[in-house]
Amino acid sequence: MKTRTKVILMTIAGICAAAWTTIVNTVDVGIVGPKDCKIGLSLINSSFHDLWHYDDTLKYNKLWYNITQYIGYFALLVAGILAIIGLVQLIKRKKFTKVDKCIISAGFLYALTIGLYVFFEIVIINYRPIIMPDETEPAASFPSSHTMLVIIVLGSVMIMLKNYIQKTIVRLSIQFLCLIIIVAMVLGRFICGVHWFSDVIGGILYGVFLLCGYAVFAKNIPDTTQKIKIDK
């Protein structure tokens, strides 16, 4: 995919993410959450939530909640492994500019992801549809940070694999596995009951926006690194 196309996709995703945030914050704001929380797109969100028959005795789907939690831990593990690889390269090559450009770009990407997460913890758009068992107050819910995290981390891995794995069948197999995990996270977060519909959509949009930015940025860093190709 050409850089221009990636820039266009990034721009569209960014506009959609900003527009969606504005819509969720201003349209059909109603009291549908716990402790009289005001939620945007209240009719759509409450209707979608009711599809899964959550009530006072079954507040959320614990199985899918746990599955998505572990997927989130896996994404953090992958990000940690990439950070260790980058640190090892920095120590061995003795120059920051000698670290693989895709790993440098991933570091900036993950830092931006953390920054966005902190921002939405301070600037709260929506609250969770339930109060979690170990909490006393509803927590910030928009965008779904788990959805955004997995899209960004595994999506960046899918992009950077071409730098390391030349054998097509191996690369495509790993990319397909990453895609399956991303889809499982998105669907799981939709149905587990700890997010509103709009939260997961927001996580998808912000995740795609940052991922497109990574694809553009990583491609345009001068490549002076020593690549290790896995072709067996």
PEZI-V904923 format. One record per pair of residues at least 24 apart in sequence whose C-alpha atoms are under 8 Angstrom apart, sorted by sequence separation. I is the first residue (numbers start at 0). J is the second residue. If there is no record, write none. Layout:
# PEZI-V904923
<<I & J> <I & J>>
This chain:
# PEZI-V904923
<<82 & 106> <153 & 177> <154 & 178> <153 & 178> <116 & 144> <153 & 181> <78 & 109> <150 & 181> <149 & 181> <146 & 181> <149 & 184> <112 & 148> <146 & 184> <145 & 184> <146 & 185> <109 & 151> <146 & 188> <108 & 151> <109 & 152> <143 & 188> <105 & 155> <143 & 194> <146 & 199> <150 & 203> <140 & 194> <140 & 195> <142 & 197> <143 & 198> <147 & 202> <151 & 206> <155 & 210> <141 & 197> <142 & 198> <143 & 199> <146 & 202> <147 & 203> <150 & 206> <151 & 207> <154 & 210> <158 & 214> <141 & 198> <142 & 199> <143 & 200> <145 & 202> <146 & 203> <150 & 207> <101 & 159> <140 & 198> <141 & 199> <142 & 200> <143 & 201> <144 & 202> <147 & 205> <148 & 206> <151 & 209> <155 & 213> <142 & 201> <143 & 202> <147 & 206> <151 & 210> <155 & 214> <141 & 201> <142 & 202> <146 & 206> <150 & 210> <141 & 202> <129 & 192> <142 & 205> <163 & 226> <165 & 228> <166 & 229> <128 & 192> <129 & 193> <162 & 226> <163 & 227> <164 & 228> <165 & 229> <166 & 230> <128 & 193> <163 & 228> <164 & 229> <165 & 230> <166 & 231> <127 & 193> <128 & 194> <162 & 228> <163 & 229> <164 & 230> <127 & 194> <128 & 195> <127 & 195> <59 & 129> <58 & 129> <125 & 198> <71 & 145> <74 & 148> <78 & 152> <74 & 149> <77 & 152> <77 & 153> <68 & 145> <71 & 148> <75 & 152> <67 & 145> <71 & 149> <74 & 152> <70 & 149> <74 & 153> <39 & 125> <38 & 125> <37 & 125> <38 & 126> <37 & 126> <36 & 126> <32 & 126> <32 & 127> <33 & 128> <32 & 128> <33 & 129> <31 & 128> <32 & 129> <33 & 130> <112 & 209> <24 & 124> <23 & 124> <24 & 125> <108 & 209> <23 & 125> <108 & 210> <34 & 137> <20 & 124> <33 & 137> <108 & 213> <105 & 213> <104 & 213> <70 & 180> <104 & 216> <104 & 217> <70 & 184> <67 & 183> <101 & 217> <67 & 184> <100 & 217> <101 & 218> <67 & 187> <100 & 220> <66 & 187> <67 & 188> <100 & 221> <100 & 222> <64 & 187> <99 & 222> <63 & 187> <64 & 188> <99 & 223> <100 & 224> <63 & 188> <99 & 224> <97 & 223> <98 & 224> <99 & 225> <63 & 190> <64 & 191> <96 & 223> <97 & 224> <99 & 226> <63 & 191> <64 & 192> <96 & 224> <97 & 225> <62 & 191> <64 & 193> <60 & 190> <61 & 191> <60 & 191> <59 & 191> <60 & 192> <59 & 192> <58 & 192> <59 & 193> <51 & 190> <53 & 192> <51 & 192> <48 & 190> <48 & 192> <48 & 195> <47 & 195> <48 & 196> <47 & 196> <45 & 195> <44 & 195> <44 & 196> <43 & 196> <44 & 197> <40 & 197> <23 & 197> <20 & 201> <19 & 201> <16 & 201> <16 & 204> <15 & 204> <16 & 205> <13 & 204> <12 & 204> <13 & 205> <16 & 208> <12 & 205> <12 & 207> <13 & 208> <12 & 208> <9 & 207> <10 & 208> <9 & 208> <8 & 208> <9 & 209> <9 & 211> <8 & 211> <9 & 212> <6 & 211> <5 & 211> <6 & 212> <5 & 212> <5 & 214> <6 & 215> <5 & 215> <2 & 215> <2 & 218>>
